[in-house]
Amino acid sequence: MESTLVNWEALDSLVISFAKSEHLIEDSSALSSPSSPSSSSSYQYRLLIRQIRRSIEAGDVDSAIYLLREHVPVVLDDHRILFRLQKQKFIELLRRGTERDRDAAIQCLRLALAPCALDAYPEAYEEFKHVLLALIFDKDDQSSPVANEWSERRRFDLAGFLSSILRVQLQAYDPIFLLTLRYLISIHKVFCRDQGISSPITDLTERLLFEERDPPAIPRESLLEAPPFDEVDIQALVHAVELTRQGAVDSLRFAKGDLFQAFQNELCRTTLDFSVLDELVHEYCIYRGIAASATMSSSADPASTSSRDCISPISDGEASINNVGSDGVHEVNIDHASIRENGSDMHCSSERTTNCEDCSTSTASHLQSCSRRLRRSRYDASWERRRKRWRGRVDPPELSYDISSTDKSNQNATPSALDASGHKCKEEKVFRNLSSFHNSSIIVVRKCEIVLEMKELASKGMVAEVVEEVNAMDPEFFTLNPMLLFQLKQVEFFELVNSGNIQLALKVACTHLGPLALSNQDLVKPLKETLVILLKPNEEALRKGIPLSALANNLQVAMGRRLGIEEPQLMKIMRATLHTHNEWFKLQMGKDRFEEFLKIDRLKEVNAHFKGDIMTEVHADISVRGFSQSTSSSSNKLSEDNNSPSQASSNESLYDENAIIKIMEFLALPRAEAIHLLIQHNGNAETAIQQMFS
């Protein structure tokens, strides 16, 4: 069973959109065409929410209230929220322990907390009387009746709850990429847990995604008597984000019946470690050529390159090229230990070996020659425009208090720019640190540049240049990767046929394609399909036959492995999670209602020509490939135990969705078991339910 194929161009699009929306990369095109006001506002509002959250988590409730009053005063009009804030403020004043703060706490009781408790919600006054006990019980007394009120956990619960409210109020949702990542990882975890399978990406997902969720936002009292919602929507939400039925109903009430907004709200309750996330995205952007590394950025413009940045690979103390013999073979010595540190562009292991022993398979003289050619090509304007400058996440220590609130009726304030001087200072510090690291691993960066250049040439169909350059660097590369050479020569063959040069096309087939097929039986069938094109050379058919982007991706992975450059961790996550997403919905015998909304369908759109391509399986990470095989066999076994999956799938379309949902709800069964029960009772839900209770 092959591992799931991924449309990396679709992932590129999601990642770029995310990086731009979070201001992680600098886009030169944005200077001439600035981002839309709504996009800028959303970013500023997300910063505002983070600042309010940090204030509450630090116990600074006054700052949070100030920011709310300045920018989102409508939130404080809800006395349920105001009461919780004032109660936490009272506790924080007592926690400080000074006489002055104790007096301030009593003033808070009299002037703010007591009046608010009268009309916040029915239980508020009882909670008010209970919290008064904090005046006589010490914060360190774990046996006191107000130990929970003293707990710092209350800060995080309140901060999360308020974030959920503000996200909806300001329409400051996370970019689609983050929602998709959360969703795929959550399904991956559930699938592995239910099937008893060990995940190959557990370490990554545990560091990236926190287990605890923010508390849900509570609907206003006016929404408590909302009309009943479609049970199909309720069950979709229950199973998509692991809610109780009542939790799904409350979520739909808060979203005023909008299923997709409720789904969005629930996904955003799961918090991410942004430092880990940014490392994954940075690594992916460098690998895919979306962003230039610090070393490449600093040397891209000859006029701006300082002597500090112009480090010769021969004189560099940590990345040197040494002659090891009279035969002219060189060895590339790299300080691999530093490459594993935070902020690295690539993972490169000195211990890891490939079929060609290690990273030094190509001679250093070839590497230098390619580097010189790449430095010349680096000034290609179109190539440079596509590669953004990575700036990193530069969250200010405090949000400026000059965000104007001109439209008080809608509470859609127009965010102003952050403090420019402080922002710039911190940004320069980030780039100094990045430059320091990249200068110590310049050889690795150059290897990445070479691979990206080959990928760029392949994506343009410049086959002759690719083959020539790769053979010059590593004469054994295509011997070890015959499928890649076959596919490259296929492109050349198709282009010649398309241009009407049949004789040269046949020469390519005789010289390259035929011998490759003779030495590899897996290539005989593709060779026959290739030669059929001679019968009807059609430009559309030719272009459809060979997806250059997929071929370029395969070339990049193979060359990267050959040079000791591992795939980014994000690619491993996407392979594993998309695979379990497929397997999960096979077991559920239904289609994911949120697949299109989260662009998951685009991530799976891979040209049919490559769906049987053994290259993808060969290049997939070994642990992920083994995991794919184990999950597939596990799900297939379960399907066999419940009759044929194809039969169940075909029968499913015969039954009304409400019948399936009715059995799921009444009998608390998973979707697949509900469908099988319907099959046994000829689609009659009532009969199936009665039979279970009889």
SULLIN-V552490 format. One record per residue. PSI is psi in radians with two decimals (* if undefined). Layout:
PSI / PSI
//
This chain:
2.18 / 2.66 / 2.73 / 2.31 / 2.54 / 2.37 / 1.66 / -0.48 / -0.64 / -0.70 / -0.68 / -0.80 / -0.77 / -0.74 / -0.75 / -0.77 / -0.75 / -0.84 / -0.63 / -0.76 / -0.50 / 0.08 / 0.65 / -0.42 / 2.67 / 2.17 / 2.04 / -0.53 / -0.41 / -0.37 / -0.64 / -0.52 / 1.52 / 2.71 / 2.75 / 2.64 / -0.65 / -0.68 / -0.75 / -0.72 / -0.75 / -0.72 / -0.79 / -0.65 / -0.63 / -0.65 / -0.72 / -0.79 / -0.73 / -0.68 / -0.74 / -0.73 / -0.81 / -0.66 / -0.81 / -0.72 / -0.47 / -0.04 / 0.15 / 1.30 / -0.58 / -0.77 / -0.70 / -0.77 / -0.69 / -0.83 / -0.69 / -0.77 / -0.59 / -0.67 / -0.52 / 1.05 / -0.40 / -0.49 / -0.66 / -0.21 / -0.35 / 1.85 / -0.33 / -0.73 / -0.78 / -0.71 / -0.77 / -0.64 / -0.78 / -0.62 / -0.72 / -0.63 / -0.74 / -0.79 / -0.74 / -0.62 / -0.72 / -0.61 / -0.52 / -0.55 / -0.05 / 2.79 / -0.69 / -0.76 / -0.55 / -0.71 / -0.70 / -0.61 / -0.72 / -0.67 / -0.70 / -0.70 / -0.87 / -0.80 / -0.43 / -0.95 / -0.82 / -0.86 / -0.67 / -0.56 / -0.37 / -0.51 / 0.33 / -1.05 / 2.86 / -0.66 / -0.06 / -0.71 / -0.64 / -0.70 / -0.64 / -0.82 / -0.61 / -0.71 / -0.30 / -0.42 / -0.33 / -0.30 / -0.42 / -0.30 / 2.29 / 2.64 / -0.43 / -0.04 / 1.74 / -0.25 / 0.01 / 2.71 / -0.20 / 0.44 / -0.63 / -0.63 / -0.61 / -0.38 / 2.35 / -0.24 / -0.53 / -0.60 / -0.85 / -0.62 / -0.77 / -0.73 / -0.75 / -0.73 / -0.79 / -0.62 / -0.71 / -0.71 / -0.83 / -0.62 / -0.72 / -0.75 / -0.69 / -0.03 / 0.76 / 1.09 / 2.73 / 2.69 / 2.72 / -0.64 / -0.74 / -0.67 / -0.75 / -0.76 / -0.80 / -0.82 / -0.83 / -0.71 / -0.70 / -0.72 / -0.70 / -0.79 / -0.76 / -0.76 / -0.83 / -0.67 / -0.83 / -0.57 / -0.07 / 0.65 / 2.46 / 2.28 / 2.39 / -0.12 / 0.38 / -0.78 / -0.72 / -0.84 / -0.59 / -0.61 / -0.55 / -0.75 / 2.12 / 2.56 / -0.72 / 2.52 / 2.75 / 2.61 / 2.59 / 2.64 / 2.56 / 2.36 / 2.67 / 2.76 / -0.54 / -0.31 / -0.08 / -0.44 / 0.59 / 2.63 / 2.72 / 2.51 / 2.78 / 2.24 / -0.49 / -0.74 / -0.73 / -0.83 / -0.59 / -0.74 / -0.69 / -0.84 / -0.42 / -0.67 / 0.34 / 1.06 / 2.80 / 2.89 / -0.74 / -0.64 / -0.68 / -0.69 / -0.78 / -0.69 / -0.71 / -0.62 / -0.81 / -0.59 / 0.17 / 0.66 / -0.06 / 1.86 / -0.77 / -0.56 / -0.69 / -0.73 / -0.77 / -0.81 / -0.75 / -0.70 / -0.68 / -0.25 / -0.39 / 2.15 / 2.61 / 2.69 / 1.81 / -0.46 / -0.72 / -0.77 / -0.83 / -0.61 / -0.77 / -0.76 / -0.72 / -0.84 / -0.76 / -0.75 / -0.68 / -0.81 / -0.71 / -0.07 / 0.31 / -0.72 / 2.54 / 2.52 / 2.91 / -0.68 / -0.77 / -0.68 / -0.73 / -0.42 / 0.00 / -0.60 / 1.92 / -0.56 / -0.47 / 0.01 / 2.09 / 2.89 / -0.49 / -0.61 / -0.39 / 1.35 / 2.12 / 2.38 / -0.36 / -0.58 / -0.19 / 2.23 / -0.43 / -0.14 / 1.62 / 2.77 / 2.03 / 2.39 / 2.27 / 0.10 / 2.99 / -0.16 / 0.02 / 0.01 / 2.39 / 2.82 / 2.34 / 2.00 / 2.11 / 2.42 / 1.55 / -0.37 / -0.65 / -0.33 / -0.41 / -0.09 / 2.89 / 2.45 / -0.02 / 2.65 / -0.66 / 2.75 / 2.19 / 2.08 / 2.22 / -0.43 / -0.46 / 2.28 / 2.70 / -2.97 / -0.27 / 0.61 / -1.21 / -2.88 / -0.27 / 0.39 / -0.67 / 2.47 / 2.71 / -0.52 / -0.67 / -0.69 / -0.75 / -0.69 / -0.78 / -0.68 / -0.70 / -0.72 / -0.68 / -0.62 / -0.61 / -0.71 / -0.24 / -0.35 / 0.09 / 2.06 / -0.78 / -0.67 / -0.76 / -0.61 / -0.55 / -0.31 / 1.98 / 2.80 / 2.17 / 2.19 / -0.29 / 3.00 / 2.06 / 1.28 / 2.23 / 2.64 / -0.55 / 2.49 / 2.43 / 2.48 / 0.50 / 0.44 / 2.01 / 2.67 / 1.25 / -0.62 / 1.49 / -0.43 / -0.74 / -0.18 / 0.47 / 1.44 / 2.64 / 1.89 / 2.44 / 3.03 / 2.67 / 2.89 / 1.98 / -0.73 / -0.79 / -0.67 / -0.81 / -0.68 / -0.81 / -0.64 / -0.75 / -0.64 / -0.72 / -0.77 / -0.50 / -0.72 / -0.73 / -0.74 / -0.69 / -0.74 / -0.81 / -0.55 / -0.46 / -0.20 / 0.75 / -0.56 / -0.73 / -0.74 / -0.70 / -0.65 / -0.74 / -0.69 / -0.74 / -0.82 / -0.74 / -0.64 / -0.72 / -0.70 / -0.73 / -0.75 / -0.74 / -0.68 / -0.36 / -0.03 / 0.30 / 1.25 / -0.81 / -0.75 / -0.70 / -0.89 / -0.74 / -0.83 / -0.75 / -0.74 / -0.61 / -0.65 / -0.74 / 1.63 / -0.38 / -0.06 / -0.90 / -0.34 / -0.67 / -0.26 / 1.12 / -0.56 / -0.70 / -0.79 / -0.71 / -0.80 / -0.68 / -0.76 / -0.48 / -0.78 / -0.81 / -0.74 / -0.84 / -0.70 / -0.69 / -0.72 / -0.73 / -0.59 / -0.04 / 0.06 / 1.31 / -0.67 / -0.79 / -0.60 / -0.76 / -0.58 / -0.73 / -0.72 / -0.75 / -0.69 / -0.62 / -0.96 / -0.78 / -0.94 / -0.64 / -0.69 / -0.59 / -0.62 / -0.12 / 1.85 / -0.46 / -0.29 / -0.08 / -0.83 / -0.83 / -0.58 / -0.77 / -0.76 / -0.56 / -0.78 / -0.43 / -0.48 / -0.47 / -0.46 / -0.59 / 1.34 / 1.78 / 2.24 / -0.71 / -0.74 / -0.66 / -0.79 / -0.58 / -0.48 / -0.66 / 1.85 / 1.86 / -0.58 / -0.73 / -0.69 / -0.74 / -0.68 / -0.77 / -0.70 / -0.73 / -0.78 / -0.79 / -0.77 / -0.67 / -0.79 / -0.71 / -0.60 / 0.09 / 0.30 / 1.99 / 2.76 / 2.63 / 2.62 / -0.57 / -0.61 / -0.65 / -0.72 / -0.80 / -0.70 / -0.88 / -0.77 / -0.62 / -0.60 / -0.83 / -0.49 / -0.78 / -0.85 / -0.64 / -0.78 / -0.28 / -0.75 / -0.63 / -0.25 / 0.72 / 3.00 / 2.52 / 2.06 / -0.36 / 0.09 / -0.81 / -0.70 / -0.67 / 0.10 / 0.32 / -0.59 / -0.63 / -0.61 / -0.38 / -0.05 / 1.68 / 2.42 / 2.33 / -0.49 / -0.54 / 0.05 / -0.38 / 0.27 / 2.07 / -0.30 / -0.72 / -0.69 / -0.69 / -0.66 / -0.25 / 2.57 / 2.36 / -0.78 / -0.68 / -0.65 / -0.77 / -0.67 / -0.72 / -0.72 / -0.72 / -0.68 / -0.66 / -0.77 / -0.61 / -0.81 / -0.59 / -0.68 / -0.75 / -0.68 / -0.68 / -0.66 / -0.44 / 0.61 / -3.04 / 2.28 / -0.60 / -0.64 / -0.76 / -0.68 / -0.70 / -0.62 / -0.50 / -0.68 / -0.29 / -0.31 / 2.56 / 2.45 / -0.61 / -0.54 / -0.71 / -0.79 / -0.66 / -0.77 / -0.71 / -0.74 / -0.85 / -0.65 / 0.00 / 0.83 / 2.65 / 2.81 / -0.79 / -0.75 / -0.60 / -0.71 / -0.75 / -0.61 / -0.69 / -0.70 / -0.73 / -0.42 / 0.53 / 0.58 / 0.11 / 1.85 / -0.72 / -0.75 / -0.72 / -0.75 / -0.76 / -0.69 / -0.62 / -0.52 / -0.14 / *
//
